[in-house]
């Protein structure tokens, strides 16, 4: 069954657990009812519920939200990821289940003992897939398509020449060329720039990447892997280095969705509930991964399971998505 994404962002809300259900008590009638299976009224307040076992991600982006302690423990027991956002609407922290795989200790050991040549080979596969996806997204008619595909062929084990960065420099200026607001600017030699604090639609990319990163981290935990121990990313202050590694070839699905939203409604200055809902849809889109065809959120488990087999020596290539 596909796990559900619950976002709390529109109203002051109290969360609790009752008989294995997440109880969502909203103090604002604007609370989104699509996340709920049952709705009722208690003392004039809107109350919704959903089984904890159905939840894959709980994303809380409202400063007035309150909880009972068992909200966290019960959701973690059911394998859910919890993302808590700060006042700037950026993720301030993420909670992941400690025990989500019966062979966790053995798989931790295999991951820790993985040899450097194995990690470099995996990173090569990841970057080649990412650049191929970037080329496909800009399209064969784009001036940079051939350049990106040529760069892809140049990626060596471990990507010592940092071809990934070279490809990004070509990709981002071409990313939104067919979006009117940027087409007008291109005539003035002003291209879209990817910057976390930059102009829209950077805000949409930030939000989409955050949700995708959480889903990747959850899939890694389910596979019995440590999301903090990366194959390429090594920042000592980053608790999700491996999640950031595996995120790379999945970024394109967020980028594609963001571009679709811009085509449909223009480039929004703010992330309202409608835009967020469209971005969350990316986890339910169909994807092909190693012979599997189905929702991306399920396909992530195919990728992380194959990564675990690469660490154990059962497999040499990681199963990555096709665009």
Phi and psi in degrees as GROMACS dihedral restraints (atoms count N, CA, C in turn):
[ dihedral_restraints ]
;  ai    aj    ak    al  type     phi  dphi    fc
    3     4     5     6     1   -74.6    20    10
    4     5     6     7     1   127.4    20    10
    6     7     8     9     1   -73.2    20    10
    7     8     9    10     1   154.5    20    10
    9    10    11    12     1  -102.3    20    10
   10    11    12    13     1   153.3    20    10
   12    13    14    15     1  -106.4    20    10
   13    14    15    16     1   122.3    20    10
   15    16    17    18     1  -111.0    20    10
   16    17    18    19     1   122.2    20    10
   18    19    20    21     1  -114.5    20    10
   19    20    21    22     1   130.3    20    10
   21    22    23    24     1  -113.3    20    10
   22    23    24    25     1   106.0    20    10
   24    25    26    27     1  -147.1    20    10
   25    26    27    28     1   -15.7    20    10
   27    28    29    30     1   -92.2    20    10
   28    29    30    31     1   -26.7    20    10
   30    31    32    33     1  -145.3    20    10
   31    32    33    34     1   157.2    20    10
   33    34    35    36     1   -61.7    20    10
   34    35    36    37     1   126.1    20    10
   36    37    38    39     1  -137.6    20    10
   37    38    39    40     1   145.8    20    10
   39    40    41    42     1  -114.4    20    10
   40    41    42    43     1   131.4    20    10
   42    43    44    45     1  -112.1    20    10
   43    44    45    46     1   137.6    20    10
   45    46    47    48     1  -149.7    20    10
   46    47    48    49     1   172.5    20    10
   48    49    50    51     1  -117.8    20    10
   49    50    51    52     1   135.1    20    10
   51    52    53    54     1  -144.0    20    10
   52    53    54    55     1   115.3    20    10
   54    55    56    57     1    53.1    20    10
   55    56    57    58     1    45.8    20    10
   57    58    59    60     1    76.3    20    10
   58    59    60    61     1     8.0    20    10
   60    61    62    63     1  -110.9    20    10
   61    62    63    64     1   140.9    20    10
   63    64    65    66     1   -80.7    20    10
   64    65    66    67     1   119.2    20    10
   66    67    68    69     1   -96.6    20    10
   67    68    69    70     1   123.7    20    10
   69    70    71    72     1  -113.0    20    10
   70    71    72    73     1   107.1    20    10
   72    73    74    75     1  -104.4    20    10
   73    74    75    76     1   109.1    20    10
   75    76    77    78     1   -97.3    20    10
   76    77    78    79     1   138.1    20    10
   78    79    80    81     1  -100.3    20    10
   79    80    81    82     1    15.4    20    10
   81    82    83    84     1  -140.8    20    10
   82    83    84    85     1   125.7    20    10
   84    85    86    87     1   -65.3    20    10
   85    86    87    88     1    -5.9    20    10
   87    88    89    90     1   -80.9    20    10
   88    89    90    91     1    -2.2    20    10
   90    91    92    93     1   -53.7    20    10
   91    92    93    94     1   133.0    20    10
   93    94    95    96     1   -65.8    20    10
   94    95    96    97     1   120.6    20    10
   96    97    98    99     1   -85.2    20    10
   97    98    99   100     1    -6.0    20    10
   99   100   101   102     1   -69.9    20    10
  100   101   102   103     1   -18.8    20    10
  102   103   104   105     1   -86.7    20    10
  103   104   105   106     1     1.8    20    10
  105   106   107   108     1  -115.6    20    10
  106   107   108   109     1   147.5    20    10
  108   109   110   111     1   -95.8    20    10
  109   110   111   112     1   -33.5    20    10
  111   112   113   114     1  -134.8    20    10
  112   113   114   115     1   143.3    20    10
  114   115   116   117     1  -133.5    20    10
  115   116   117   118     1   143.9    20    10
  117   118   119   120     1  -153.4    20    10
  118   119   120   121     1  -177.9    20    10
  120   121   122   123     1  -122.2    20    10
  121   122   123   124     1   132.2    20    10
  123   124   125   126     1  -129.8    20    10
  124   125   126   127     1   114.1    20    10
  126   127   128   129     1    55.6    20    10
  127   128   129   130     1    38.4    20    10
  129   130   131   132     1    80.8    20    10
  130   131   132   133     1     0.8    20    10
  132   133   134   135     1  -102.5    20    10
  133   134   135   136     1   151.5    20    10
  135   136   137   138     1   -86.1    20    10
  136   137   138   139     1   125.8    20    10
  138   139   140   141     1  -121.2    20    10
  139   140   141   142     1   128.6    20    10
  141   142   143   144     1  -126.8    20    10
  142   143   144   145     1   158.9    20    10
  144   145   146   147     1  -145.2    20    10
  145   146   147   148     1   152.8    20    10
  147   148   149   150     1  -152.3    20    10
  148   149   150   151     1   138.3    20    10
  150   151   152   153     1   -59.1    20    10
  151   152   153   154     1   134.2    20    10
  153   154   155   156     1   -59.8    20    10
  154   155   156   157     1   -35.0    20    10
  156   157   158   159     1   -68.9    20    10
  157   158   159   160     1   -13.2    20    10
  159   160   161   162     1   -89.3    20    10
  160   161   162   163     1    -7.4    20    10
  162   163   164   165     1   -94.8    20    10
  163   164   165   166     1   129.6    20    10
  165   166   167   168     1  -100.8    20    10
  166   167   168   169     1   -38.9    20    10
  168   169   170   171     1  -139.2    20    10
  169   170   171   172     1   130.7    20    10
  171   172   173   174     1  -112.0    20    10
  172   173   174   175     1   115.9    20    10
  174   175   176   177     1  -113.2    20    10
  175   176   177   178     1   117.6    20    10
  177   178   179   180     1  -110.9    20    10
  178   179   180   181     1   114.9    20    10
  180   181   182   183     1  -130.0    20    10
  181   182   183   184     1    42.5    20    10
  183   184   185   186     1  -139.5    20    10
  184   185   186   187     1   125.5    20    10
  186   187   188   189     1   -70.0    20    10
  187   188   189   190     1   -14.3    20    10
  189   190   191   192     1   -92.9    20    10
  190   191   192   193     1    10.3    20    10
  192   193   194   195     1   -77.5    20    10
  193   194   195   196     1   137.1    20    10
  195   196   197   198     1  -125.3    20    10
  196   197   198   199     1   160.2    20    10
  198   199   200   201     1  -140.7    20    10
  199   200   201   202     1   159.8    20    10
  201   202   203   204     1   -98.3    20    10
  202   203   204   205     1   154.4    20    10
  204   205   206   207     1   -57.1    20    10
  205   206   207   208     1   -37.7    20    10
  207   208   209   210     1   -71.5    20    10
  208   209   210   211     1   -10.3    20    10
  210   211   212   213     1   -58.3    20    10
  211   212   213   214     1   -46.2    20    10
  213   214   215   216     1   -71.0    20    10
  214   215   216   217     1   -49.0    20    10
  216   217   218   219     1   -65.3    20    10
  217   218   219   220     1   -38.6    20    10
  219   220   221   222     1   -72.4    20    10
  220   221   222   223     1   -41.7    20    10
  222   223   224   225     1   -65.8    20    10
  223   224   225   226     1   -40.0    20    10
  225   226   227   228     1   -65.3    20    10
  226   227   228   229     1   -38.4    20    10
  228   229   230   231     1   -61.4    20    10
  229   230   231   232     1   -33.1    20    10
  231   232   233   234     1   -86.2    20    10
  232   233   234   235     1     2.5    20    10
  234   235   236   237     1    87.3    20    10
  235   236   237   238     1    15.5    20    10
  237   238   239   240     1   -84.0    20    10
  238   239   240   241     1   156.9    20    10
  240   241   242   243     1  -102.6    20    10
  241   242   243   244     1   139.0    20    10
  243   244   245   246     1  -118.4    20    10
  244   245   246   247     1   122.9    20    10
  246   247   248   249     1  -112.2    20    10
  247   248   249   250     1   126.4    20    10
  249   250   251   252     1  -113.6    20    10
  250   251   252   253     1   123.9    20    10
  252   253   254   255     1   -99.9    20    10
  253   254   255   256     1   151.5    20    10
  255   256   257   258     1   -90.2    20    10
  256   257   258   259     1  -170.8    20    10
  258   259   260   261     1   -64.8    20    10
  259   260   261   262     1   -21.3    20    10
  261   262   263   264     1   -87.8    20    10
  262   263   264   265     1     4.5    20    10
  264   265   266   267     1    69.5    20    10
  265   266   267   268     1    10.7    20    10
  267   268   269   270     1   -94.4    20    10
  268   269   270   271     1   151.7    20    10
  270   271   272   273     1   -63.3    20    10
  271   272   273   274     1   127.6    20    10
  273   274   275   276     1   -96.3    20    10
  274   275   276   277     1   -21.0    20    10
  276   277   278   279     1  -173.5    20    10
  277   278   279   280     1   164.2    20    10
  279   280   281   282     1  -139.9    20    10
  280   281   282   283     1   134.4    20    10
  282   283   284   285     1  -106.4    20    10
  283   284   285   286     1   130.9    20    10
  285   286   287   288     1  -126.3    20    10
  286   287   288   289     1   148.5    20    10
  288   289   290   291     1   -66.5    20    10
  289   290   291   292     1   138.0    20    10
  291   292   293   294     1   -75.1    20    10
  292   293   294   295     1   -44.3    20    10
  294   295   296   297     1  -112.6    20    10
  295   296   297   298     1   105.4    20    10
  297   298   299   300     1  -131.9    20    10
  298   299   300   301     1     5.6    20    10
  300   301   302   303     1  -148.3    20    10
  301   302   303   304     1   134.9    20    10
  303   304   305   306     1   -70.5    20    10
  304   305   306   307     1   -17.8    20    10
  306   307   308   309     1  -111.3    20    10
  307   308   309   310     1    30.9    20    10
  309   310   311   312     1   -59.2    20    10
  310   311   312   313     1   -46.3    20    10
  312   313   314   315     1   -60.8    20    10
  313   314   315   316     1   -44.8    20    10
  315   316   317   318     1   -63.5    20    10
  316   317   318   319     1   -39.9    20    10
  318   319   320   321     1   -73.9    20    10
  319   320   321   322     1   -33.8    20    10
  321   322   323   324     1   -57.8    20    10
  322   323   324   325     1   -45.7    20    10
  324   325   326   327     1   -61.2    20    10
  325   326   327   328     1   -45.3    20    10
  327   328   329   330     1   -63.4    20    10
  328   329   330   331     1   -38.8    20    10
  330   331   332   333     1   -65.9    20    10
  331   332   333   334     1   -43.9    20    10
  333   334   335   336     1   -65.9    20    10
  334   335   336   337     1   -36.4    20    10
  336   337   338   339     1   -88.4    20    10
  337   338   339   340     1     1.6    20    10
  339   340   341   342     1   -58.9    20    10
  340   341   342   343     1   132.6    20    10
  342   343   344   345     1   -74.7    20    10
  343   344   345   346     1   155.4    20    10
  345   346   347   348     1   -60.0    20    10
  346   347   348   349     1   -41.0    20    10
  348   349   350   351     1   -59.3    20    10
  349   350   351   352     1   -34.1    20    10
  351   352   353   354     1   -65.9    20    10
  352   353   354   355     1   -45.5    20    10
  354   355   356   357     1   -63.3    20    10
  355   356   357   358     1   -41.3    20    10
  357   358   359   360     1   -66.4    20    10
  358   359   360   361     1   -37.6    20    10
  360   361   362   363     1   -64.8    20    10
  361   362   363   364     1   -41.5    20    10
  363   364   365   366     1   -65.1    20    10
  364   365   366   367     1   -40.7    20    10
  366   367   368   369     1   -65.2    20    10
  367   368   369   370     1   -36.8    20    10
  369   370   371   372     1   -59.9    20    10
  370   371   372   373     1   -45.8    20    10
  372   373   374   375     1   -62.4    20    10
  373   374   375   376     1   -41.5    20    10
  375   376   377   378     1   -64.1    20    10
  376   377   378   379     1   -46.6    20    10
  378   379   380   381     1   -70.2    20    10
  379   380   381   382     1   -38.0    20    10
  381   382   383   384     1   -62.0    20    10
  382   383   384   385     1   -40.4    20    10
  384   385   386   387     1   -66.4    20    10
  385   386   387   388     1   -41.7    20    10
  387   388   389   390     1   -61.5    20    10
  388   389   390   391     1   -46.4    20    10
  390   391   392   393     1   -68.0    20    10
  391   392   393   394     1   -37.5    20    10
  393   394   395   396     1   -61.1    20    10
  394   395   396   397     1   -41.4    20    10
  396   397   398   399     1   -64.6    20    10
  397   398   399   400     1   -40.2    20    10
  399   400   401   402     1   -61.2    20    10
  400   401   402   403     1   -41.8    20    10
  402   403   404   405     1   -64.0    20    10
  403   404   405   406     1   -43.3    20    10
  405   406   407   408     1   -65.2    20    10
  406   407   408   409     1   -35.2    20    10
  408   409   410   411     1   -68.6    20    10
  409   410   411   412     1   -41.5    20    10
  411   412   413   414     1   -73.5    20    10
  412   413   414   415     1   -23.1    20    10
  414   415   416   417     1    92.7    20    10
  415   416   417   418     1   152.9    20    10
  417   418   419   420     1   -64.3    20    10
  418   419   420   421     1   -23.5    20    10
  420   421   422   423     1   -79.2    20    10
  421   422   423   424     1   -11.3    20    10
  423   424   425   426     1   -73.2    20    10
  424   425   426   427     1   148.2    20    10
  426   427   428   429     1   -64.9    20    10
  427   428   429   430     1   -23.2    20    10
  429   430   431   432     1   -99.0    20    10
  430   431   432   433     1    -0.9    20    10
  432   433   434   435     1   -57.0    20    10
  433   434   435   436     1   -52.9    20    10
  435   436   437   438     1   -64.1    20    10
  436   437   438   439     1   -36.1    20    10
  438   439   440   441     1   -63.7    20    10
  439   440   441   442     1   -42.0    20    10
  441   442   443   444     1   -66.2    20    10
  442   443   444   445     1   -42.3    20    10
  444   445   446   447     1   -66.2    20    10
  445   446   447   448     1   -34.5    20    10
  447   448   449   450     1   -66.7    20    10
  448   449   450   451     1   -39.5    20    10
  450   451   452   453     1   -64.9    20    10
  451   452   453   454     1   -39.7    20    10
  453   454   455   456     1   -56.1    20    10
  454   455   456   457     1   -43.3    20    10
  456   457   458   459     1   -68.3    20    10
  457   458   459   460     1   -16.9    20    10
  459   460   461   462     1   -90.1    20    10
  460   461   462   463     1    -7.7    20    10
  462   463   464   465     1   -68.4    20    10
  463   464   465   466     1   123.1    20    10
  465   466   467   468     1  -106.6    20    10
  466   467   468   469     1   174.8    20    10
  468   469   470   471     1   -54.6    20    10
  469   470   471   472     1   122.5    20    10
  471   472   473   474     1    82.1    20    10
  472   473   474   475     1    -6.6    20    10
  474   475   476   477     1    49.0    20    10
  475   476   477   478     1    59.5    20    10
  477   478   479   480     1   -66.1    20    10
  478   479   480   481     1   -23.6    20    10
  480   481   482   483     1   -88.5    20    10
  481   482   483   484     1     1.5    20    10
  483   484   485   486     1    53.9    20    10
  484   485   486   487     1    51.3    20    10
  486   487   488   489     1   -62.9    20    10
  487   488   489   490     1   -29.1    20    10
  489   490   491   492     1   -54.5    20    10
  490   491   492   493     1   -46.3    20    10
  492   493   494   495     1   -68.3    20    10
  493   494   495   496     1   -38.2    20    10
  495   496   497   498     1   -62.7    20    10
  496   497   498   499     1   -39.9    20    10
  498   499   500   501     1   -66.8    20    10
  499   500   501   502     1   -39.6    20    10
  501   502   503   504     1   -63.0    20    10
  502   503   504   505     1   -36.0    20    10
  504   505   506   507     1   -63.8    20    10
  505   506   507   508     1   -29.1    20    10
  507   508   509   510     1   -86.3    20    10
  508   509   510   511     1   -34.0    20    10
  510   511   512   513     1   -71.1    20    10
  511   512   513   514     1   -50.0    20    10
  513   514   515   516     1   -63.0    20    10
  514   515   516   517     1   -41.0    20    10
  516   517   518   519     1   -62.6    20    10
  517   518   519   520     1   -26.2    20    10
  519   520   521   522     1   -93.1    20    10
  520   521   522   523     1    -9.5    20    10
  522   523   524   525     1   -58.4    20    10
  523   524   525   526     1   -44.4    20    10
  525   526   527   528     1  -116.1    20    10
  526   527   528   529     1    29.2    20    10
  528   529   530   531     1   -60.9    20    10
  529   530   531   532     1   -29.2    20    10
  531   532   533   534     1   -93.6    20    10
  532   533   534   535     1     4.6    20    10
  534   535   536   537     1   -90.6    20    10
  535   536   537   538     1   126.7    20    10
  537   538   539   540     1   -54.7    20    10
  538   539   540   541     1   -45.7    20    10
  540   541   542   543     1   -61.0    20    10
  541   542   543   544     1   -32.0    20    10
  543   544   545   546     1   -89.5    20    10
  544   545   546   547     1   -27.2    20    10
  546   547   548   549     1   -60.5    20    10
  547   548   549   550     1   -39.3    20    10
  549   550   551   552     1   -65.2    20    10
  550   551   552   553     1   -38.1    20    10
  552   553   554   555     1   -73.0    20    10
  553   554   555   556     1   -32.7    20    10
  555   556   557   558     1   -59.5    20    10
  556   557   558   559     1   -33.5    20    10
  558   559   560   561     1   -63.3    20    10
  559   560   561   562     1   -22.4    20    10
  561   562   563   564     1  -100.4    20    10
  562   563   564   565     1    16.5    20    10
  564   565   566   567     1    62.6    20    10
  565   566   567   568     1    33.0    20    10
  567   568   569   570     1  -115.3    20    10
  568   569   570   571     1   112.8    20    10
  570   571   572   573     1  -104.4    20    10
  571   572   573   574     1   162.6    20    10
  573   574   575   576     1   -65.8    20    10
  574   575   576   577     1   137.3    20    10
  576   577   578   579     1  -120.7    20    10
  577   578   579   580     1   132.8    20    10
  579   580   581   582     1   -79.9    20    10
  580   581   582   583     1   115.7    20    10
  582   583   584   585     1  -152.0    20    10
  583   584   585   586     1   125.4    20    10
  585   586   587   588     1   -53.0    20    10
  586   587   588   589     1   -39.0    20    10
  588   589   590   591     1  -100.9    20    10
  589   590   591   592     1    14.2    20    10
  591   592   593   594     1   -82.4    20    10
  592   593   594   595     1  -175.4    20    10
  594   595   596   597     1   -68.7    20    10
  595   596   597   598     1   157.2    20    10
  597   598   599   600     1   -56.1    20    10
  598   599   600   601     1   146.4    20    10
  600   601   602   603     1   -93.1    20    10
  601   602   603   604     1    28.6    20    10
  603   604   605   606     1   -56.8    20    10
  604   605   606   607     1   -33.5    20    10
  606   607   608   609     1   -63.3    20    10
  607   608   609   610     1   -38.0    20    10
  609   610   611   612     1   -69.3    20    10
  610   611   612   613     1   -40.4    20    10
  612   613   614   615     1   -62.6    20    10
  613   614   615   616     1   -42.9    20    10
  615   616   617   618     1   -57.2    20    10
  616   617   618   619     1   -47.1    20    10
  618   619   620   621     1   -65.7    20    10
  619   620   621   622     1   -46.2    20    10
  621   622   623   624     1   -63.1    20    10
  622   623   624   625     1   -43.2    20    10
  624   625   626   627     1   -62.1    20    10
  625   626   627   628     1   -39.5    20    10
  627   628   629   630     1   -60.8    20    10
  628   629   630   631     1   -46.3    20    10
  630   631   632   633     1   -65.9    20    10
  631   632   633   634     1   -43.3    20    10
  633   634   635   636     1   -63.8    20    10
  634   635   636   637     1   -39.6    20    10
  636   637   638   639     1   -61.4    20    10
  637   638   639   640     1   -41.8    20    10
  639   640   641   642     1   -63.6    20    10
  640   641   642   643     1   -41.5    20    10
  642   643   644   645     1   -65.4    20    10
  643   644   645   646     1   -37.9    20    10
  645   646   647   648     1   -64.8    20    10
  646   647   648   649     1   -45.4    20    10
  648   649   650   651     1   -60.0    20    10
  649   650   651   652     1   -41.1    20    10
  651   652   653   654     1   -63.0    20    10
  652   653   654   655     1   -43.1    20    10
  654   655   656   657     1   -65.9    20    10
  655   656   657   658     1   -36.3    20    10
  657   658   659   660     1   -63.9    20    10
  658   659   660   661     1   -43.0    20    10
  660   661   662   663     1   -63.3    20    10
  661   662   663   664     1   -39.3    20    10
  663   664   665   666     1   -64.8    20    10
  664   665   666   667     1   -29.4    20    10
  666   667   668   669     1   -83.3    20    10
  667   668   669   670     1    -1.0    20    10
  669   670   671   672     1    80.5    20    10
  670   671   672   673     1    26.9    20    10
  672   673   674   675     1  -110.6    20    10
  673   674   675   676     1   157.4    20    10
  675   676   677   678     1   -87.3    20    10
  676   677   678   679     1   112.8    20    10
  678   679   680   681     1   -68.6    20    10
  679   680   681   682     1   -13.8    20    10
  681   682   683   684     1   -87.0    20    10
  682   683   684   685     1   -17.7    20    10
  684   685   686   687     1  -100.0    20    10
  685   686   687   688     1    98.9    20    10
  687   688   689   690     1   -84.4    20    10
  688   689   690   691     1   168.5    20    10
  690   691   692   693     1   -97.4    20    10
  691   692   693   694     1   -19.6    20    10
  693   694   695   696     1  -133.2    20    10
  694   695   696   697     1   -51.8    20    10
  696   697   698   699     1   -66.7    20    10
  697   698   699   700     1   134.1    20    10
  699   700   701   702     1  -136.8    20    10
  700   701   702   703     1    16.7    20    10
  702   703   704   705     1   -60.1    20    10
  703   704   705   706     1   121.7    20    10
  705   706   707   708     1   -64.9    20    10
  706   707   708   709     1   -19.2    20    10
  708   709   710   711     1   -96.9    20    10
  709   710   711   712     1     3.0    20    10
  711   712   713   714     1  -103.4    20    10
  712   713   714   715     1   116.7    20    10
  714   715   716   717     1   -83.7    20    10
  715   716   717   718     1     0.4    20    10
  717   718   719   720     1  -133.4    20    10
  718   719   720   721     1    45.3    20    10
  720   721   722   723     1   -61.3    20    10
  721   722   723   724     1   -45.1    20    10
  723   724   725   726     1   -67.6    20    10
  724   725   726   727     1   -36.3    20    10
  726   727   728   729     1   -61.6    20    10
  727   728   729   730     1   -39.1    20    10
  729   730   731   732     1   -68.8    20    10
  730   731   732   733     1   -32.4    20    10
  732   733   734   735     1   -62.5    20    10
  733   734   735   736     1   -52.4    20    10
  735   736   737   738     1   -72.8    20    10
  736   737   738   739     1   -23.6    20    10
  738   739   740   741     1   -62.5    20    10
  739   740   741   742     1   -31.5    20    10
  741   742   743   744     1   -51.1    20    10
  742   743   744   745     1   -52.4    20    10
  744   745   746   747     1   -75.1    20    10
  745   746   747   748     1    -6.0    20    10
  747   748   749   750     1   -98.5    20    10
  748   749   750   751     1    -8.8    20    10
  750   751   752   753     1   -59.4    20    10
  751   752   753   754     1   -34.6    20    10
  753   754   755   756     1   -60.6    20    10
  754   755   756   757     1   -28.1    20    10
  756   757   758   759     1   -69.3    20    10
  757   758   759   760     1   -36.0    20    10
  759   760   761   762     1   -67.8    20    10
  760   761   762   763     1   -45.6    20    10
  762   763   764   765     1   -62.0    20    10
  763   764   765   766     1   -38.8    20    10
  765   766   767   768     1   -66.2    20    10
  766   767   768   769     1   -43.0    20    10
  768   769   770   771     1   -64.6    20    10
  769   770   771   772     1   -43.0    20    10
  771   772   773   774     1   -60.7    20    10
  772   773   774   775     1   -43.1    20    10
  774   775   776   777     1   -64.6    20    10
  775   776   777   778     1   -38.0    20    10
  777   778   779   780     1   -62.8    20    10
  778   779   780   781     1   -41.4    20    10
  780   781   782   783     1   -63.4    20    10
  781   782   783   784     1   -42.3    20    10
  783   784   785   786     1   -63.4    20    10
  784   785   786   787     1   -37.8    20    10
  786   787   788   789     1   -66.8    20    10
  787   788   789   790     1   -36.7    20    10
  789   790   791   792     1   -78.1    20    10
  790   791   792   793     1   -46.0    20    10
  792   793   794   795     1  -124.1    20    10
  793   794   795   796     1     5.5    20    10
  795   796   797   798     1    88.7    20    10
  796   797   798   799     1  -172.3    20    10
  798   799   800   801     1   -97.7    20    10
  799   800   801   802     1   103.7    20    10
  801   802   803   804     1   -73.5    20    10
  802   803   804   805     1   140.2    20    10
  804   805   806   807     1   -73.6    20    10
  805   806   807   808     1   -34.1    20    10
  807   808   809   810     1  -124.6    20    10
  808   809   810   811     1   153.3    20    10
  810   811   812   813     1   -89.4    20    10
  811   812   813   814     1    96.0    20    10
  813   814   815   816     1   -88.6    20    10
  814   815   816   817     1   179.7    20    10
  816   817   818   819     1   -63.0    20    10
  817   818   819   820     1   -34.9    20    10
  819   820   821   822     1   -64.1    20    10
  820   821   822   823     1   -44.9    20    10
  822   823   824   825     1   -66.4    20    10
  823   824   825   826     1   -43.8    20    10
  825   826   827   828     1   -60.0    20    10
  826   827   828   829     1   -41.9    20    10
  828   829   830   831     1   -62.1    20    10
  829   830   831   832     1   -39.6    20    10
  831   832   833   834     1   -65.1    20    10
  832   833   834   835     1   -38.9    20    10
  834   835   836   837     1   -69.4    20    10
  835   836   837   838     1   -34.8    20    10
  837   838   839   840     1   -67.3    20    10
  838   839   840   841     1   -23.4    20    10
  840   841   842   843     1   -61.5    20    10
  841   842   843   844     1   -19.9    20    10
  843   844   845   846     1   -60.7    20    10
  844   845   846   847     1   -31.5    20    10
  846   847   848   849     1   -72.5    20    10
  847   848   849   850     1   -13.7    20    10
  849   850   851   852     1  -104.6    20    10
  850   851   852   853     1    -1.3    20    10
  852   853   854   855     1   -72.0    20    10
  853   854   855   856     1   152.6    20    10
  855   856   857   858     1   -73.8    20    10
  856   857   858   859     1   138.6    20    10
  858   859   860   861     1  -143.3    20    10
  859   860   861   862     1   151.2    20    10
  861   862   863   864     1  -109.5    20    10
  862   863   864   865     1   122.8    20    10
  864   865   866   867     1  -138.9    20    10
  865   866   867   868     1   113.0    20    10
  867   868   869   870     1    52.0    20    10
  868   869   870   871     1    42.5    20    10
  870   871   872   873     1    90.5    20    10
  871   872   873   874     1   -14.3    20    10
  873   874   875   876     1   -86.8    20    10
  874   875   876   877     1   138.3    20    10
  876   877   878   879     1  -130.8    20    10
  877   878   879   880     1   117.8    20    10
  879   880   881   882     1   177.3    20    10
  880   881   882   883     1  -165.5    20    10
  882   883   884   885     1   -60.4    20    10
  883   884   885   886     1   141.4    20    10
  885   886   887   888     1   -57.9    20    10
  886   887   888   889     1   -39.4    20    10
  888   889   890   891     1   -60.6    20    10
  889   890   891   892     1   -33.6    20    10
  891   892   893   894     1   -79.1    20    10
  892   893   894   895     1   -39.1    20    10
  894   895   896   897     1   -61.5    20    10
  895   896   897   898     1   -29.3    20    10
  897   898   899   900     1   -56.5    20    10
  898   899   900   901     1   -35.6    20    10
  900   901   902   903     1   -68.6    20    10
  901   902   903   904     1   -30.3    20    10
  903   904   905   906     1   -64.2    20    10
  904   905   906   907     1   -43.3    20    10
  906   907   908   909     1   -66.1    20    10
  907   908   909   910     1   -47.3    20    10
  909   910   911   912     1   -69.2    20    10
  910   911   912   913     1   -33.0    20    10
  912   913   914   915     1   -66.2    20    10
  913   914   915   916     1   -38.1    20    10
  915   916   917   918     1   -69.1    20    10
  916   917   918   919     1   -33.9    20    10
  918   919   920   921     1   -63.2    20    10
  919   920   921   922     1   -42.2    20    10
  921   922   923   924     1   -60.4    20    10
  922   923   924   925     1   -40.0    20    10
  924   925   926   927     1   -68.1    20    10
  925   926   927   928     1   -30.2    20    10
  927   928   929   930     1   -66.4    20    10
  928   929   930   931     1   -40.6    20    10
  930   931   932   933     1   -66.6    20    10
  931   932   933   934     1   -34.0    20    10
  933   934   935   936     1   -84.2    20    10
  934   935   936   937     1    -7.5    20    10
  936   937   938   939     1    88.2    20    10
  937   938   939   940     1     5.3    20    10
  939   940   941   942     1   -80.9    20    10
  940   941   942   943     1   -17.6    20    10
  942   943   944   945     1  -147.4    20    10
  943   944   945   946     1   147.7    20    10
  945   946   947   948     1  -104.2    20    10
  946   947   948   949     1   -24.6    20    10
  948   949   950   951     1  -119.4    20    10
  949   950   951   952     1   137.6    20    10
  951   952   953   954     1   -80.6    20    10
  952   953   954   955     1   142.0    20    10
  954   955   956   957     1   -80.6    20    10
  955   956   957   958     1   113.5    20    10
  957   958   959   960     1  -116.1    20    10
  958   959   960   961     1   157.3    20    10
  960   961   962   963     1   -73.3    20    10
  961   962   963   964     1   150.0    20    10
  963   964   965   966     1   -99.1    20    10
  964   965   966   967     1   143.9    20    10
